[in-house]
Amino acid sequence: MNNGKTTSSILAIGIWSLTNLIFVIGVMTIYYVIENNFTVTTDCISFFFVSCNTSFPILLVLLLLVHLIGISNVSSKKKFAYLILTCFTCASVYGLVFSFFDINSLIEWLHCFAYCTLALFIPSLIALALLHKQLNNYFSTTKINDHGTQ
């Protein structure tokens, strides 16, 4: 059996850091296409640190929920679904917060909410896809036995 706490912590940190890295790469790519001017070393590194700092509460949620999802007594497919739902919920909360910066009308607010949520959710899906093998291994080896221990 794996040590669930250590493995779940490493997976949670991996999901969080990969999501931030993919988000920064995506935003910097779009910024470069629109502005056609940025310096990789200063803009990307500083934006990565801002992204990590603002998403720190998500790391705390992932640290708790990856472990709880891993030890839940459901199939691996349902565990993946719960993890995707967790990522979507976190992205929706952040999308809701960021969408309040631009409130002119309800339609514009809904568009902003949808764009912000998608911009935050898609990198997490890519991170989950990149870590699929490790997550599958963790989910298949962490189960609670009849005595309530791993």
N, CA, C and O atoms as a GROMACS GRO file, in nm:
protein
  600
    1MET      N    1   0.084  -0.119   0.000
    1MET     CA    2   0.000   0.000   0.000
    1MET      C    3   0.088   0.126   0.000
    1MET      O    4   0.196   0.127   0.060
    2ASN      N    5   0.042   0.227  -0.066
    2ASN     CA    6   0.111   0.356  -0.066
    2ASN      C    7   0.082   0.429   0.063
    2ASN      O    8  -0.020   0.406   0.128
    3ASN      N    9   0.172   0.518   0.099
    3ASN     CA   10   0.143   0.610   0.207
    3ASN      C   11   0.056   0.718   0.147
    3ASN      O   12   0.106   0.805   0.076
    4GLY      N   13  -0.074   0.715   0.175
    4GLY     CA   14  -0.171   0.803   0.110
    4GLY      C   15  -0.142   0.950   0.129
    4GLY      O   16  -0.160   1.029   0.036
    5LYS      N   17  -0.096   0.989   0.247
    5LYS     CA   18  -0.073   1.131   0.272
    5LYS      C   19   0.041   1.184   0.187
    5LYS      O   20   0.030   1.292   0.128
    6THR      N   21   0.151   1.111   0.180
    6THR     CA   22   0.265   1.157   0.103
    6THR      C   23   0.231   1.161  -0.046
    6THR      O   24   0.258   1.261  -0.112
    7THR      N   25   0.175   1.055  -0.098
    7THR     CA   26   0.144   1.049  -0.239
    7THR      C   27   0.037   1.150  -0.277
    7THR      O   28   0.048   1.215  -0.380
    8SER      N   29  -0.066   1.164  -0.194
    8SER     CA   30  -0.171   1.260  -0.227
    8SER      C   31  -0.117   1.402  -0.222
    8SER      O   32  -0.159   1.486  -0.302
    9SER      N   33  -0.027   1.430  -0.131
    9SER     CA   34   0.033   1.564  -0.125
    9SER      C   35   0.116   1.594  -0.249
    9SER      O   36   0.108   1.703  -0.306
   10ILE      N   37   0.194   1.497  -0.291
   10ILE     CA   38   0.276   1.516  -0.411
   10ILE      C   39   0.187   1.535  -0.533
   10ILE      O   40   0.215   1.620  -0.617
   11LEU      N   41   0.080   1.455  -0.544
   11LEU     CA   42  -0.012   1.470  -0.656
   11LEU      C   43  -0.083   1.605  -0.654
   11LEU      O   44  -0.099   1.669  -0.758
   12ALA      N   45  -0.127   1.647  -0.536
   12ALA     CA   46  -0.196   1.776  -0.524
   12ALA      C   47  -0.104   1.891  -0.564
   12ALA      O   48  -0.144   1.982  -0.636
   13ILE      N   49   0.019   1.886  -0.518
   13ILE     CA   50   0.116   1.990  -0.554
   13ILE      C   51   0.146   1.984  -0.704
   13ILE      O   52   0.161   2.088  -0.768
   14GLY      N   53   0.154   1.863  -0.759
   14GLY     CA   54   0.178   1.848  -0.902
   14GLY      C   55   0.064   1.905  -0.985
   14GLY      O   56   0.087   1.976  -1.083
   15ILE      N   57  -0.059   1.874  -0.946
   15ILE     CA   58  -0.176   1.928  -1.018
   15ILE      C   59  -0.177   2.080  -1.011
   15ILE      O   60  -0.197   2.147  -1.112
   16TRP      N   61  -0.154   2.134  -0.892
   16TRP     CA   62  -0.157   2.278  -0.870
   16TRP      C   63  -0.048   2.350  -0.949
   16TRP      O   64  -0.074   2.449  -1.016
   17SER      N   65   0.076   2.298  -0.940
   17SER     CA   66   0.186   2.367  -1.007
   17SER      C   67   0.176   2.354  -1.160
   17SER      O   68   0.204   2.450  -1.231
   18LEU      N   69   0.137   2.236  -1.210
   18LEU     CA   70   0.119   2.222  -1.354
   18LEU      C   71   0.007   2.311  -1.407
   18LEU      O   72   0.019   2.371  -1.514
   19THR      N   73  -0.102   2.320  -1.331
   19THR     CA   74  -0.213   2.407  -1.372
   19THR      C   75  -0.166   2.552  -1.381
   19THR      O   76  -0.198   2.621  -1.477
   20ASN      N   77  -0.091   2.597  -1.281
   20ASN     CA   78  -0.039   2.735  -1.285
   20ASN      C   79   0.056   2.756  -1.402
   20ASN      O   80   0.049   2.858  -1.469
   21LEU      N   81   0.143   2.660  -1.427
   21LEU     CA   82   0.238   2.673  -1.537
   21LEU      C   83   0.166   2.677  -1.672
   21LEU      O   84   0.198   2.760  -1.757
   22ILE      N   85   0.069   2.589  -1.692
   22ILE     CA   86  -0.007   2.586  -1.817
   22ILE      C   87  -0.088   2.714  -1.833
   22ILE      O   88  -0.097   2.769  -1.943
   23PHE      N   89  -0.147   2.762  -1.724
   23PHE     CA   90  -0.223   2.888  -1.728
   23PHE      C   91  -0.134   3.004  -1.770
   23PHE      O   92  -0.172   3.084  -1.855
   24VAL      N   93  -0.016   3.013  -1.711
   24VAL     CA   94   0.077   3.121  -1.744
   24VAL      C   95   0.123   3.112  -1.889
   24VAL      O   96   0.129   3.214  -1.958
   25ILE      N   97   0.154   2.992  -1.935
   25ILE     CA   98   0.196   2.976  -2.074
   25ILE      C   99   0.083   3.019  -2.168
   25ILE      O  100   0.108   3.086  -2.269
   26GLY      N  101  -0.040   2.980  -2.136
   26GLY     CA  102  -0.154   3.019  -2.219
   26GLY      C  103  -0.176   3.169  -2.221
   26GLY      O  104  -0.196   3.228  -2.327
   27VAL      N  105  -0.174   3.231  -2.104
   27VAL     CA  106  -0.196   3.375  -2.095
   27VAL      C  107  -0.083   3.451  -2.165
   27VAL      O  108  -0.109   3.548  -2.237
   28MET      N  109   0.040   3.409  -2.144
   28MET     CA  110   0.153   3.478  -2.208
   28MET      C  111   0.150   3.459  -2.359
   28MET      O  112   0.190   3.549  -2.433
   29THR      N  113   0.104   3.344  -2.407
   29THR     CA  114   0.092   3.322  -2.551
   29THR      C  115  -0.013   3.415  -2.611
   29THR      O  116   0.010   3.477  -2.715
   30ILE      N  117  -0.128   3.424  -2.545
   30ILE     CA  118  -0.233   3.514  -2.592
   30ILE      C  119  -0.186   3.659  -2.585
   30ILE      O  120  -0.211   3.737  -2.677
   31TYR      N  121  -0.117   3.695  -2.477
   31TYR     CA  122  -0.064   3.830  -2.462
   31TYR      C  123   0.035   3.862  -2.573
   31TYR      O  124   0.035   3.972  -2.628
   32TYR      N  125   0.120   3.765  -2.606
   32TYR     CA  126   0.218   3.787  -2.712
   32TYR      C  127   0.149   3.807  -2.847
   32TYR      O  128   0.189   3.893  -2.925
   33VAL      N  129   0.045   3.728  -2.874
   33VAL     CA  130  -0.027   3.740  -3.002
   33VAL      C  131  -0.095   3.877  -3.010
   33VAL      O  132  -0.092   3.940  -3.116
   34ILE      N  133  -0.156   3.923  -2.901
   34ILE     CA  134  -0.227   4.052  -2.903
   34ILE      C  135  -0.130   4.169  -2.903
   34ILE      O  136  -0.141   4.258  -2.987
   35GLU      N  137  -0.036   4.169  -2.811
   35GLU     CA  138   0.056   4.283  -2.796
   35GLU      C  139   0.182   4.270  -2.880
   35GLU      O  140   0.244   4.371  -2.915
   36ASN      N  141   0.220   4.148  -2.913
   36ASN     CA  142   0.342   4.121  -2.988
   36ASN      C  143   0.466   4.178  -2.920
   36ASN      O  144   0.560   4.223  -2.984
   37ASN      N  145   0.462   4.175  -2.785
   37ASN     CA  146   0.574   4.231  -2.711
   37ASN      C  147   0.571   4.181  -2.567
   37ASN      O  148   0.485   4.221  -2.489
   38PHE      N  149   0.662   4.095  -2.532
   38PHE     CA  150   0.683   4.061  -2.392
   38PHE      C  151   0.820   3.998  -2.378
   38PHE      O  152   0.875   3.944  -2.474
   39THR      N  153   0.874   4.006  -2.258
   39THR     CA  154   1.002   3.944  -2.230
   39THR      C  155   0.976   3.820  -2.147
   39THR      O  156   0.913   3.826  -2.042
   40VAL      N  157   1.024   3.708  -2.195
   40VAL     CA  158   0.994   3.579  -2.134
   40VAL      C  159   1.040   3.572  -1.990
   40VAL      O  160   0.964   3.528  -1.904
   41THR      N  161   1.160   3.613  -1.963
   41THR     CA  162   1.214   3.592  -1.829
   41THR      C  163   1.143   3.674  -1.723
   41THR      O  164   1.115   3.622  -1.615
   42THR      N  165   1.113   3.799  -1.750
   42THR     CA  166   1.053   3.881  -1.646
   42THR      C  167   0.902   3.863  -1.639
   42THR      O  168   0.847   3.845  -1.530
   43ASP      N  169   0.833   3.868  -1.752
   43ASP     CA  170   0.688   3.859  -1.751
   43ASP      C  171   0.639   3.722  -1.706
   43ASP      O  172   0.550   3.713  -1.620
   44CYS      N  173   0.694   3.616  -1.761
   44CYS     CA  174   0.647   3.482  -1.728
   44CYS      C  175   0.676   3.445  -1.584
   44CYS      O  176   0.589   3.389  -1.516
   45ILE      N  177   0.795   3.475  -1.537
   45ILE     CA  178   0.829   3.439  -1.400
   45ILE      C  179   0.746   3.519  -1.300
   45ILE      O  180   0.695   3.462  -1.204
   46SER      N  181   0.732   3.648  -1.322
   46SER     CA  182   0.652   3.727  -1.228
   46SER      C  183   0.504   3.687  -1.234
   46SER      O  184   0.438   3.682  -1.131
   47PHE      N  185   0.453   3.660  -1.354
   47PHE     CA  186   0.313   3.619  -1.365
   47PHE      C  187   0.291   3.481  -1.303
   47PHE      O  188   0.185   3.455  -1.246
   48PHE      N  189   0.392   3.392  -1.312
   48PHE     CA  190   0.382   3.261  -1.248
   48PHE      C  191   0.371   3.276  -1.097
   48PHE      O  192   0.290   3.208  -1.034
   49PHE      N  193   0.452   3.363  -1.038
   49PHE     CA  194   0.445   3.384  -0.893
   49PHE      C  195   0.312   3.447  -0.851
   49PHE      O  196   0.256   3.410  -0.747
   50VAL      N  197   0.260   3.539  -0.930
   50VAL     CA  198   0.128   3.598  -0.901
   50VAL      C  199   0.021   3.490  -0.909
   50VAL      O  200  -0.068   3.483  -0.824
   51SER      N  201   0.028   3.407  -1.011
   51SER     CA  202  -0.069   3.299  -1.028
   51SER      C  203  -0.063   3.201  -0.911
   51SER      O  204  -0.167   3.159  -0.860
   52CYS      N  205   0.057   3.165  -0.870
   52CYS     CA  206   0.071   3.073  -0.756
   52CYS      C  207   0.019   3.134  -0.627
   52CYS      O  208  -0.046   3.066  -0.548
   53ASN      N  209   0.048   3.261  -0.605
   53ASN     CA  210   0.002   3.326  -0.482
   53ASN      C  211  -0.150   3.338  -0.476
   53ASN      O  212  -0.210   3.316  -0.372
   54THR      N  213  -0.211   3.374  -0.589
   54THR     CA  214  -0.356   3.391  -0.587
   54THR      C  215  -0.429   3.257  -0.583
   54THR      O  216  -0.544   3.251  -0.539
   55SER      N  217  -0.364   3.150  -0.628
   55SER     CA  218  -0.430   3.020  -0.626
   55SER      C  219  -0.389   2.934  -0.508
   55SER      O  220  -0.418   2.814  -0.506
   56PHE      N  221  -0.322   2.991  -0.409
   56PHE     CA  222  -0.281   2.913  -0.292
   56PHE      C  223  -0.398   2.846  -0.220
   56PHE      O  224  -0.382   2.732  -0.176
   57PRO      N  225  -0.514   2.910  -0.206
   57PRO     CA  226  -0.627   2.839  -0.144
   57PRO      C  227  -0.667   2.712  -0.220
   57PRO      O  228  -0.716   2.617  -0.159
   58ILE      N  229  -0.648   2.711  -0.351
   58ILE     CA  230  -0.678   2.591  -0.428
   58ILE      C  231  -0.582   2.479  -0.390
   58ILE      O  232  -0.622   2.363  -0.384
   59LEU      N  233  -0.457   2.513  -0.365
   59LEU     CA  234  -0.362   2.410  -0.321
   59LEU      C  235  -0.409   2.347  -0.190
   59LEU      O  236  -0.402   2.225  -0.174
   60LEU      N  237  -0.456   2.429  -0.099
   60LEU     CA  238  -0.505   2.375   0.029
   60LEU      C  239  -0.624   2.282   0.008
   60LEU      O  240  -0.634   2.177   0.071
   61VAL      N  241  -0.716   2.321  -0.081
   61VAL     CA  242  -0.831   2.236  -0.112
   61VAL      C  243  -0.785   2.105  -0.174
   61VAL      O  244  -0.833   1.998  -0.137
   62LEU      N  245  -0.691   2.113  -0.269
   62LEU     CA  246  -0.641   1.991  -0.334
   62LEU      C  247  -0.568   1.901  -0.236
   62LEU      O  248  -0.582   1.779  -0.243
   63LEU      N  249  -0.490   1.958  -0.146
   63LEU     CA  250  -0.420   1.876  -0.047
   63LEU      C  251  -0.518   1.792   0.034
   63LEU      O  252  -0.491   1.676   0.065
   64LEU      N  253  -0.630   1.850   0.069
   64LEU     CA  254  -0.730   1.777   0.147
   64LEU      C  255  -0.810   1.681   0.060
   64LEU      O  256  -0.824   1.563   0.094
   65LEU      N  257  -0.861   1.730  -0.052
   65LEU     CA  258  -0.955   1.650  -0.129
   65LEU      C  259  -0.892   1.538  -0.211
   65LEU      O  260  -0.957   1.436  -0.232
   66VAL      N  261  -0.769   1.553  -0.257
   66VAL     CA  262  -0.706   1.443  -0.331
   66VAL      C  263  -0.692   1.323  -0.238
   66VAL      O  264  -0.716   1.209  -0.280
   67HIS      N  265  -0.654   1.347  -0.115
   67HIS     CA  266  -0.644   1.237  -0.018
   67HIS      C  267  -0.781   1.176   0.011
   67HIS      O  268  -0.795   1.054   0.010
   68LEU      N  269  -0.881   1.260   0.036
   68LEU     CA  270  -1.014   1.208   0.066
   68LEU      C  271  -1.075   1.134  -0.054
   68LEU      O  272  -1.140   1.031  -0.036
   69ILE      N  273  -1.054   1.186  -0.173
   69ILE     CA  274  -1.103   1.116  -0.292
   69ILE      C  275  -1.030   0.983  -0.309
   69ILE      O  276  -1.092   0.883  -0.346
   70GLY      N  277  -0.901   0.983  -0.283
   70GLY     CA  278  -0.822   0.861  -0.297
   70GLY      C  279  -0.866   0.749  -0.206
   70GLY      O  280  -0.867   0.633  -0.246
   71ILE      N  281  -0.904   0.782  -0.084
   71ILE     CA  282  -0.943   0.677   0.010
   71ILE      C  283  -1.092   0.646   0.007
   71ILE      O  284  -1.138   0.556   0.077
   72SER      N  285  -1.167   0.718  -0.075
   72SER     CA  286  -1.310   0.690  -0.084
   72SER      C  287  -1.332   0.552  -0.145
   72SER      O  288  -1.251   0.505  -0.226
   73ASN      N  289  -1.439   0.489  -0.107
   73ASN     CA  290  -1.466   0.352  -0.148
   73ASN      C  291  -1.552   0.350  -0.275
   73ASN      O  292  -1.663   0.296  -0.274
   74VAL      N  293  -1.501   0.408  -0.383
   74VAL     CA  294  -1.569   0.411  -0.513
   74VAL      C  295  -1.469   0.370  -0.620
   74VAL      O  296  -1.350   0.357  -0.593
   75SER      N  297  -1.517   0.352  -0.741
   75SER     CA  298  -1.430   0.310  -0.851
   75SER      C  299  -1.334   0.423  -0.890
   75SER      O  300  -1.354   0.540  -0.855
   76SER      N  301  -1.230   0.386  -0.963
   76SER     CA  302  -1.133   0.486  -1.010
   76SER      C  303  -1.196   0.588  -1.102
   76SER      O  304  -1.158   0.706  -1.099
   77LYS      N  305  -1.293   0.546  -1.184
   77LYS     CA  306  -1.361   0.641  -1.273
   77LYS      C  307  -1.436   0.746  -1.193
   77LYS      O  308  -1.434   0.864  -1.228
   78LYS      N  309  -1.502   0.705  -1.086
   78LYS     CA  310  -1.573   0.802  -1.002
   78LYS      C  311  -1.475   0.892  -0.929
   78LYS      O  312  -1.503   1.010  -0.908
   79LYS      N  313  -1.360   0.839  -0.891
   79LYS     CA  314  -1.259   0.923  -0.826
   79LYS      C  315  -1.210   1.031  -0.921
   79LYS      O  316  -1.193   1.146  -0.881
   80PHE      N  317  -1.187   0.994  -1.049
   80PHE     CA  318  -1.148   1.095  -1.148
   80PHE      C  319  -1.259   1.198  -1.166
   80PHE      O  320  -1.232   1.317  -1.177
   81ALA      N  321  -1.383   1.151  -1.168
   81ALA     CA  322  -1.496   1.243  -1.184
   81ALA      C  323  -1.502   1.339  -1.065
   81ALA      O  324  -1.528   1.459  -1.083
   82TYR      N  325  -1.479   1.289  -0.945
   82TYR     CA  326  -1.479   1.376  -0.826
   82TYR      C  327  -1.365   1.477  -0.832
   82TYR      O  328  -1.382   1.593  -0.794
   83LEU      N  329  -1.249   1.434  -0.881
   83LEU     CA  330  -1.135   1.526  -0.893
   83LEU      C  331  -1.162   1.632  -0.999
   83LEU      O  332  -1.129   1.749  -0.978
   84ILE      N  333  -1.222   1.594  -1.111
   84ILE     CA  334  -1.259   1.692  -1.213
   84ILE      C  335  -1.363   1.788  -1.159
   84ILE      O  336  -1.356   1.909  -1.185
   85LEU      N  337  -1.460   1.736  -1.085
   85LEU     CA  338  -1.562   1.822  -1.023
   85LEU      C  339  -1.499   1.918  -0.923
   85LEU      O  340  -1.540   2.034  -0.914
   86THR      N  341  -1.400   1.872  -0.848
   86THR     CA  342  -1.329   1.959  -0.755
   86THR      C  343  -1.258   2.072  -0.830
   86THR      O  344  -1.266   2.188  -0.789
   87CYS      N  345  -1.190   2.038  -0.939
   87CYS     CA  346  -1.121   2.141  -1.018
   87CYS      C  347  -1.221   2.239  -1.079
   87CYS      O  348  -1.196   2.359  -1.083
   88PHE      N  349  -1.334   2.187  -1.128
   88PHE     CA  350  -1.434   2.275  -1.186
   88PHE      C  351  -1.495   2.368  -1.081
   88PHE      O  352  -1.518   2.486  -1.108
   89THR      N  353  -1.519   2.316  -0.962
   89THR     CA  354  -1.574   2.399  -0.854
   89THR      C  355  -1.477   2.510  -0.816
   89THR      O  356  -1.517   2.625  -0.799
   90CYS      N  357  -1.350   2.476  -0.804
   90CYS     CA  358  -1.249   2.579  -0.772
   90CYS      C  359  -1.241   2.683  -0.884
   90CYS      O  360  -1.236   2.803  -0.856
   91ALA      N  361  -1.241   2.638  -1.008
   91ALA     CA  362  -1.236   2.732  -1.121
   91ALA      C  363  -1.361   2.819  -1.125
   91ALA      O  364  -1.353   2.937  -1.158
   92SER      N  365  -1.477   2.763  -1.091
   92SER     CA  366  -1.601   2.841  -1.090
   92SER      C  367  -1.599   2.948  -0.982
   92SER      O  368  -1.645   3.060  -1.005
   93VAL      N  369  -1.547   2.913  -0.865
   93VAL     CA  370  -1.539   3.012  -0.757
   93VAL      C  371  -1.448   3.127  -0.798
   93VAL      O  372  -1.482   3.244  -0.778
   94TYR      N  373  -1.332   3.094  -0.854
   94TYR     CA  374  -1.240   3.199  -0.900
   94TYR      C  375  -1.300   3.276  -1.018
   94TYR      O  376  -1.284   3.397  -1.027
   95GLY      N  377  -1.370   3.206  -1.107
   95GLY     CA  378  -1.437   3.273  -1.219
   95GLY      C  379  -1.542   3.370  -1.170
   95GLY      O  380  -1.559   3.478  -1.226
   96LEU      N  381  -1.614   3.331  -1.066
   96LEU     CA  382  -1.715   3.419  -1.006
   96LEU      C  383  -1.651   3.544  -0.947
   96LEU      O  384  -1.701   3.655  -0.966
   97VAL      N  385  -1.541   3.525  -0.876
   97VAL     CA  386  -1.471   3.639  -0.815
   97VAL      C  387  -1.418   3.733  -0.923
   97VAL      O  388  -1.438   3.854  -0.915
   98PHE      N  389  -1.349   3.678  -1.024
   98PHE     CA  390  -1.289   3.762  -1.127
   98PHE      C  391  -1.394   3.828  -1.216
   98PHE      O  392  -1.368   3.935  -1.271
   99SER      N  393  -1.510   3.766  -1.232
   99SER     CA  394  -1.612   3.824  -1.319
   99SER      C  395  -1.675   3.949  -1.259
   99SER      O  396  -1.735   4.028  -1.331
  100PHE      N  397  -1.664   3.967  -1.129
  100PHE     CA  398  -1.720   4.087  -1.068
  100PHE      C  399  -1.638   4.212  -1.094
  100PHE      O  400  -1.681   4.322  -1.061
  101PHE      N  401  -1.519   4.198  -1.154
  101PHE     CA  402  -1.439   4.313  -1.189
  101PHE      C  403  -1.496   4.390  -1.308
  101PHE      O  404  -1.462   4.506  -1.330
  102ASP      N  405  -1.583   4.324  -1.386
  102ASP     CA  406  -1.636   4.386  -1.507
  102ASP      C  407  -1.787   4.363  -1.514
  102ASP      O  408  -1.834   4.274  -1.584
  103ILE      N  409  -1.861   4.444  -1.440
  103ILE     CA  410  -2.007   4.430  -1.438
  103ILE      C  411  -2.069   4.552  -1.506
  103ILE      O  412  -2.075   4.660  -1.448
  104ASN      N  413  -2.115   4.532  -1.629
  104ASN     CA  414  -2.190   4.637  -1.700
  104ASN      C  415  -2.334   4.594  -1.721
  104ASN      O  416  -2.427   4.673  -1.706
  105SER      N  417  -2.351   4.469  -1.757
  105SER     CA  418  -2.485   4.414  -1.776
  105SER      C  419  -2.480   4.266  -1.740
  105SER      O  420  -2.372   4.208  -1.724
  106LEU      N  421  -2.595   4.206  -1.726
  106LEU     CA  422  -2.601   4.065  -1.688
  106LEU      C  423  -2.540   3.976  -1.795
  106LEU      O  424  -2.470   3.879  -1.763
  107ILE      N  425  -2.564   4.007  -1.920
  107ILE     CA  426  -2.511   3.926  -2.029
  107ILE      C  427  -2.358   3.934  -2.032
  107ILE      O  428  -2.291   3.832  -2.047
  108GLU      N  429  -2.304   4.055  -2.018
  108GLU     CA  430  -2.159   4.070  -2.015
  108GLU      C  431  -2.099   4.000  -1.894
  108GLU      O  432  -1.991   3.941  -1.903
  109TRP      N  433  -2.168   4.006  -1.780
  109TRP     CA  434  -2.120   3.938  -1.660
  109TRP      C  435  -2.118   3.787  -1.681
  109TRP      O  436  -2.022   3.721  -1.640
  110LEU      N  437  -2.222   3.731  -1.743
  110LEU     CA  438  -2.226   3.587  -1.769
  110LEU      C  439  -2.115   3.545  -1.865
  110LEU      O  440  -2.053   3.440  -1.847
  111HIS      N  441  -2.090   3.627  -1.968
  111HIS     CA  442  -1.980   3.598  -2.059
  111HIS      C  443  -1.847   3.601  -1.986
  111HIS      O  444  -1.763   3.512  -2.003
  112CYS      N  445  -1.827   3.702  -1.904
  112CYS     CA  446  -1.702   3.715  -1.829
  112CYS      C  447  -1.685   3.597  -1.733
  112CYS      O  448  -1.576   3.542  -1.720
  113PHE      N  449  -1.793   3.558  -1.667
  113PHE     CA  450  -1.789   3.444  -1.576
  113PHE      C  451  -1.753   3.316  -1.651
  113PHE      O  452  -1.670   3.238  -1.605
  114ALA      N  453  -1.815   3.295  -1.767
  114ALA     CA  454  -1.786   3.175  -1.846
  114ALA      C  455  -1.642   3.175  -1.896
  114ALA      O  456  -1.574   3.072  -1.889
  115TYR      N  457  -1.593   3.289  -1.946
  115TYR     CA  458  -1.456   3.296  -1.996
  115TYR      C  459  -1.355   3.276  -1.884
  115TYR      O  460  -1.256   3.203  -1.901
  116CYS      N  461  -1.378   3.340  -1.770
  116CYS     CA  462  -1.286   3.324  -1.657
  116CYS      C  463  -1.284   3.180  -1.608
  116CYS      O  464  -1.177   3.125  -1.580
  117THR      N  465  -1.401   3.119  -1.598
  117THR     CA  466  -1.407   2.980  -1.551
  117THR      C  467  -1.337   2.887  -1.648
  117THR      O  468  -1.261   2.800  -1.606
  118LEU      N  469  -1.362   2.904  -1.776
  118LEU     CA  470  -1.296   2.819  -1.876
  118LEU      C  471  -1.146   2.841  -1.880
  118LEU      O  472  -1.069   2.746  -1.895
  119ALA      N  473  -1.103   2.966  -1.867
  119ALA     CA  474  -0.960   2.996  -1.868
  119ALA      C  475  -0.888   2.932  -1.749
  119ALA      O  476  -0.768   2.904  -1.757
  120LEU      N  477  -0.960   2.911  -1.641
  120LEU     CA  478  -0.901   2.848  -1.523
  120LEU      C  479  -0.921   2.697  -1.521
  120LEU      O  480  -0.838   2.624  -1.466
  121PHE      N  481  -1.030   2.648  -1.580
  121PHE     CA  482  -1.062   2.506  -1.576
  121PHE      C  483  -0.983   2.426  -1.679
  121PHE      O  484  -0.939   2.314  -1.651
  122ILE      N  485  -0.965   2.480  -1.798
  122ILE     CA  486  -0.895   2.407  -1.904
  122ILE      C  487  -0.750   2.372  -1.864
  122ILE      O  488  -0.709   2.258  -1.888
  123PRO      N  489  -0.672   2.463  -1.805
  123PRO     CA  490  -0.537   2.422  -1.761
  123PRO      C  491  -0.540   2.309  -1.657
  123PRO      O  492  -0.451   2.224  -1.655
  124SER      N  493  -0.641   2.309  -1.571
  124SER     CA  494  -0.647   2.201  -1.473
  124SER      C  495  -0.680   2.068  -1.540
  124SER      O  496  -0.629   1.964  -1.497
  125LEU      N  497  -0.764   2.069  -1.644
  125LEU     CA  498  -0.790   1.945  -1.718
  125LEU      C  499  -0.664   1.894  -1.788
  125LEU      O  500  -0.639   1.774  -1.791
  126ILE      N  501  -0.586   1.986  -1.843
  126ILE     CA  502  -0.460   1.947  -1.908
  126ILE      C  503  -0.365   1.889  -1.804
  126ILE      O  504  -0.298   1.789  -1.831
  127ALA      N  505  -0.358   1.950  -1.687
  127ALA     CA  506  -0.271   1.898  -1.581
  127ALA      C  507  -0.316   1.759  -1.536
  127ALA      O  508  -0.233   1.671  -1.514
  128LEU      N  509  -0.448   1.738  -1.524
  128LEU     CA  510  -0.499   1.606  -1.488
  128LEU      C  511  -0.466   1.504  -1.595
  128LEU      O  512  -0.434   1.389  -1.564
  129ALA      N  513  -0.475   1.544  -1.722
  129ALA     CA  514  -0.441   1.453  -1.831
  129ALA      C  515  -0.292   1.417  -1.828
  129ALA      O  516  -0.256   1.302  -1.852
  130LEU      N  517  -0.207   1.514  -1.798
  130LEU     CA  518  -0.063   1.488  -1.791
  130LEU      C  519  -0.028   1.397  -1.674
  130LEU      O  520   0.069   1.321  -1.681
  131LEU      N  521  -0.104   1.406  -1.566
  131LEU     CA  522  -0.078   1.324  -1.447
  131LEU      C  523  -0.171   1.204  -1.438
  131LEU      O  524  -0.183   1.143  -1.332
  132HIS      N  525  -0.236   1.168  -1.548
  132HIS     CA  526  -0.335   1.061  -1.547
  132HIS      C  527  -0.278   0.928  -1.496
  132HIS      O  528  -0.341   0.861  -1.415
  133LYS      N  529  -0.161   0.892  -1.542
  133LYS     CA  530  -0.101   0.763  -1.503
  133LYS      C  531  -0.074   0.761  -1.352
  133LYS      O  532  -0.105   0.662  -1.286
  134GLN      N  533  -0.016   0.868  -1.300
  134GLN     CA  534   0.013   0.873  -1.156
  134GLN      C  535  -0.115   0.874  -1.074
  134GLN      O  536  -0.123   0.809  -0.969
  135LEU      N  537  -0.215   0.948  -1.121
  135LEU     CA  538  -0.342   0.952  -1.049
  135LEU      C  539  -0.411   0.816  -1.052
  135LEU      O  540  -0.465   0.772  -0.951
  136ASN      N  541  -0.408   0.750  -1.166
  136ASN     CA  542  -0.469   0.619  -1.176
  136ASN      C  543  -0.400   0.520  -1.083
  136ASN      O  544  -0.466   0.440  -1.017
  137ASN      N  545  -0.269   0.525  -1.077
  137ASN     CA  546  -0.193   0.438  -0.987
  137ASN      C  547  -0.229   0.467  -0.841
  137ASN      O  548  -0.250   0.375  -0.762
  138TYR      N  549  -0.237   0.594  -0.807
  138TYR     CA  550  -0.272   0.632  -0.669
  138TYR      C  551  -0.415   0.589  -0.635
  138TYR      O  552  -0.440   0.534  -0.528
  139PHE      N  553  -0.508   0.615  -0.725
  139PHE     CA  554  -0.648   0.581  -0.699
  139PHE      C  555  -0.670   0.430  -0.691
  139PHE      O  556  -0.758   0.385  -0.617
  140SER      N  557  -0.592   0.353  -0.764
  140SER     CA  558  -0.612   0.208  -0.762
  140SER      C  559  -0.542   0.142  -0.643
  140SER      O  560  -0.575   0.029  -0.608
  141THR      N  561  -0.448   0.211  -0.580
  141THR     CA  562  -0.376   0.150  -0.467
  141THR      C  563  -0.418   0.204  -0.331
  141THR      O  564  -0.378   0.148  -0.229
  142THR      N  565  -0.496   0.309  -0.326
  142THR     CA  566  -0.540   0.362  -0.197
  142THR      C  567  -0.687   0.328  -0.176
  142THR      O  568  -0.776   0.385  -0.239
  143LYS      N  569  -0.709   0.236  -0.088
  143LYS     CA  570  -0.845   0.196  -0.052
  143LYS      C  571  -0.848   0.172   0.098
  143LYS      O  572  -0.747   0.140   0.159
  144ILE      N  573  -0.964   0.188   0.153
  144ILE     CA  574  -0.980   0.160   0.295
  144ILE      C  575  -1.021   0.013   0.310
  144ILE      O  576  -1.113  -0.034   0.243
  145ASN      N  577  -0.950  -0.058   0.397
  145ASN     CA  578  -0.988  -0.197   0.418
  145ASN      C  579  -1.101  -0.206   0.521
  145ASN      O  580  -1.154  -0.104   0.564
  146ASP      N  581  -1.139  -0.326   0.559
  146ASP     CA  582  -1.253  -0.347   0.650
  146ASP      C  583  -1.229  -0.288   0.789
  146ASP      O  584  -1.324  -0.262   0.862
  147HIS      N  585  -1.103  -0.266   0.825
  147HIS     CA  586  -1.072  -0.214   0.958
  147HIS      C  587  -1.061  -0.062   0.962
  147HIS      O  588  -1.032  -0.005   1.067
  148GLY      N  589  -1.083   0.004   0.848
  148GLY     CA  590  -1.082   0.150   0.844
  148GLY      C  591  -0.944   0.210   0.823
  148GLY      O  592  -0.928   0.331   0.838
  149THR      N  593  -0.844   0.127   0.789
  149THR     CA  594  -0.710   0.179   0.763
  149THR      C  595  -0.675   0.151   0.617
  149THR      O  596  -0.740   0.072   0.550
  150GLN      N  597  -0.570   0.218   0.572
  150GLN     CA  598  -0.527   0.200   0.433
  150GLN      C  599  -0.439   0.077   0.421
  150GLN      O  600  -0.393   0.045   0.312
   0.00000   0.00000   0.00000
